[in-house]
């Protein structure tokens, strides 16, 4: 498998913020279809506060940061989801890993 990067100066910070918003909303929609626990679509604002888009010159790296931030966020709420739905941690963890791998 070949993986490459390129640096582009065509994406300004405003464009990167729009990309984060679009990506996060898309991930949330997919998550809400897959899991009983529903994430709020306004959560993208949290992601924007956690991701300094100015540090990224490459959209692939920005996308990786979105993925990591999403996984970190969902990991913090995992306990609440398990308690609410009485779902064993292992089952939820496997389902979440599959979701993340399929969605990105």
C-alpha positions as CSV (number, residue, x, y, z in Angstrom):
1,X,0.0,0.0,0.0
2,X,1.3,3.4,-1.0
3,X,0.8,6.3,1.4
4,X,1.8,9.8,0.4
5,X,1.5,13.4,1.6
6,X,1.7,16.7,0.0
7,X,1.7,20.2,1.5
8,X,-0.8,22.6,0.2
9,X,-1.0,26.3,0.8
10,X,-4.4,26.6,-0.7
11,X,-6.3,25.7,2.5
12,X,-6.6,28.6,4.9
13,X,-7.5,28.2,8.5
14,X,-11.2,29.0,7.8
15,X,-11.2,26.2,5.2
16,X,-9.6,23.8,7.7
17,X,-12.3,24.7,10.3
18,X,-15.0,24.0,7.8
19,X,-13.3,20.7,7.0
20,X,-13.3,19.8,10.7
21,X,-16.9,20.8,11.0
22,X,-18.0,18.8,8.0
23,X,-15.9,15.7,9.0
24,X,-17.1,15.7,12.6
25,X,-20.8,16.1,11.7
26,X,-20.4,13.2,9.2
27,X,-18.8,11.0,11.9
28,X,-21.5,11.9,14.4
29,X,-24.3,11.1,11.9
30,X,-22.6,7.7,11.3
31,X,-22.1,7.1,15.0
32,X,-25.7,7.9,15.8
33,X,-26.9,5.4,13.3
34,X,-24.6,2.7,14.6
35,X,-25.0,3.2,18.4
36,X,-27.9,3.7,20.7
37,X,-26.1,6.5,22.5
38,X,-26.6,9.7,20.5
39,X,-24.0,12.4,20.1
40,X,-25.0,16.0,19.7
41,X,-24.2,17.4,16.2
42,X,-23.0,20.6,17.9
43,X,-20.1,18.6,19.3
44,X,-18.0,19.8,16.3
45,X,-17.5,23.0,18.4
46,X,-15.7,20.9,21.0
47,X,-13.5,19.4,18.3
48,X,-12.6,22.9,17.0
49,X,-11.6,23.9,20.5
50,X,-9.3,20.9,20.8
51,X,-7.7,21.1,17.3
52,X,-5.5,24.0,16.4
53,X,-6.1,23.9,12.6
54,X,-3.2,26.4,12.1
55,X,-0.7,23.7,13.0
56,X,-1.7,21.6,10.0
57,X,-0.5,22.1,6.5
58,X,-1.6,18.7,5.3
59,X,-5.2,17.5,5.3
60,X,-4.3,13.9,5.9
61,X,-2.6,14.9,9.2
62,X,-5.6,17.0,10.1
63,X,-7.9,14.1,9.4
64,X,-5.8,11.9,11.7
65,X,-6.1,14.5,14.4
66,X,-9.9,14.5,14.0
67,X,-9.9,10.7,14.3
68,X,-7.7,10.8,17.4
69,X,-9.8,13.5,19.0
70,X,-13.0,11.6,18.3
71,X,-11.6,8.4,19.7
72,X,-10.4,10.2,22.8
73,X,-13.8,11.9,23.3
74,X,-15.8,8.7,22.9
75,X,-13.4,6.9,25.2
76,X,-14.2,9.3,28.0
77,X,-18.0,8.7,27.6
78,X,-17.6,4.9,27.2
79,X,-18.2,4.3,30.9
80,X,-21.5,6.2,30.8
81,X,-22.6,4.3,27.7
82,X,-21.9,1.0,29.4
83,X,-23.8,1.9,32.5
84,X,-26.7,3.3,30.6
85,X,-27.1,0.4,28.3
86,X,-25.6,-2.3,30.5
87,X,-23.2,-3.2,27.6
88,X,-20.0,-5.1,28.5
89,X,-16.9,-3.0,27.8
90,X,-15.3,-5.5,25.5
91,X,-18.3,-5.7,23.2
92,X,-18.6,-1.9,23.0
93,X,-14.9,-1.5,22.5
94,X,-14.9,-3.9,19.6
95,X,-17.9,-2.3,18.0
96,X,-16.3,1.1,18.5
97,X,-13.0,0.0,16.9
98,X,-14.8,-1.4,13.9
99,X,-16.8,1.8,13.6
100,X,-13.7,3.9,13.7
101,X,-11.8,1.7,11.2
102,X,-14.8,1.7,8.8
103,X,-15.6,5.4,9.1
104,X,-12.2,6.9,8.4
